[in-house]
Amino acid sequence: MKLFNVVAAFAAFSAATMALTLAPAFAQLPTSQADAEKQLGITAAQKTKMKSIEGRYKPQSAALDKKYRPKMEALKKQMEALQTQYQNEAKPIVTKMQKEMEAVFTPAQRAKMKQWQQQAMQQQQGMGGMGGAMGGGKP
């Protein structure tokens, strides 16, 4: 078993544990605008007033979006390229380190680590993957 997988398993396990710990707190959060309005008891009059306020600010928001969206998209592509480059350069280092570290574990420890990895993967699948929470789902 590779150390990267071990680290990934620990990360997934930690994220899953945190999600389960925080689940009661997040359970009350609204899941949509309609849900938020329902939980807050927003009246039709309040909705009308909020739509009017939103309409007054929409041109300013649109101007900012037009100004910054292309820059943000370009930076996003740059970051993705850098992440890929980093991963490509790190892979041989991590692979070599993993092999050396694996030699330190006993067979029982390796088996336990494999079990943790499988559990973490199952939890990850149960949470719908880690994409949104951990960087877009890229390895």
N, C-alpha and C positions, 0 to 999 in steps of 0.2 A: 504494500500500500504506500502511496506517495505522501510525503509530508504536506504537499500543497492540498491534497485531499483531506488530510488530517486538519489542517488549518481551516479549510473550507467547512469541514464538518463542525469544528468548534464554533465557527462564525455562525453557521446555520443554527446550531444548537442554541447558541446564545440569543440569536434573534428570535427563535421560536419560543424560548423561555421568557424573553422579555415580552413578546406578544401575548403569551398566556398570562403573564403577570399583569399586564396593562389592559387586558381584554375587558374587565369590568368597567374601567374608566372610559374606554372608548366605546363601549356598548351603548352609552347614552348619547353619543355624538350623532347629529343628523347625518343622513347618508345622501341627501339631496336638498336642493333649495325648497322644494315642496315639503319635505320632511321637517326642515328647519322652521318654515312658516307654521306648520301644524304644531310643532312642539312649543313654539313661542306664542301661538295663538294670534297670529297677525290677522288683522281685519282687512276687509276689502278697501276701506278708506286708507289704511296704512300702505297697502300695496300700491294704490294709485299715487300717493304722495312719493313713495320711494321710486316708482317708475319715472315720475317727473324729475326728481333729483338726479337720477341716473342719466336721463336724457340731457340735462344741462351739462353734465361732465363728460358725456360721450365724445364730443369733438376733441377735447383735450387729451383724453385717453387714446383716441385713434391717432392723433398727431404723434404722441409719444411712441405708440406702437410702430407707426410708420418710420419714425426716426431711428429707433433702436433695434427693431426686429432683424433687419439684415445683418447688423453687427453681431447680434447674439447668435444668429444662425451660423455665421462664419466662425465665431469662436467655438461654437459647439462642434463643428466639423474639425477644427484644429485640435480640440481636446480629444475627440475620438481618434484622430490620427496619432496623437501623442500617446494615448493609452495603448493603441495597437503596437506602436513602436516599442514602448516600455515593456509590454508583455512579451514581445518577440525577443528582446534583449535579455529579459529576466528569466525566460524559460530554461535555457541551458544551466544557468546558475542554480535555479531552484531545483532542477532535476538532479544535479550533482549533489546538492546539499541534502535532498531527500534520501538519496541512496546511502549517504554516509550516516544520516540520522536513523534510518531504518535498521541499520546494523546494530544500533545501540539497544533497540527493543528486543525483549524476549518474545518467543512465539506466542505466549499467552497475552502479552501486551499488544502485539500486532493484531491478534484476534479481537481483543477488546476495542481497539481503535477502529477496526473494520466494522464492528457492530455499531459503534457510535456513528460512523459515517453513514451506514444504512439507515439508522434511525433519523439522522439529520435530513437525509434525502427524502424520507417519507414525510417528515414534518414540513419540509419545504414544499413538497407537492400538495400537501394538505392546505398550505397557506396560499396556494396559487403561484408558487415560485417566489423568488426574491427580487424580481426585476424592478418593481417600483420602489422598493425600499432600499435596494443595494446597488444602485447604479445602472439601471436600465437593463439588467439581465445579461450583460456581457460578461464573459469569463474573465 
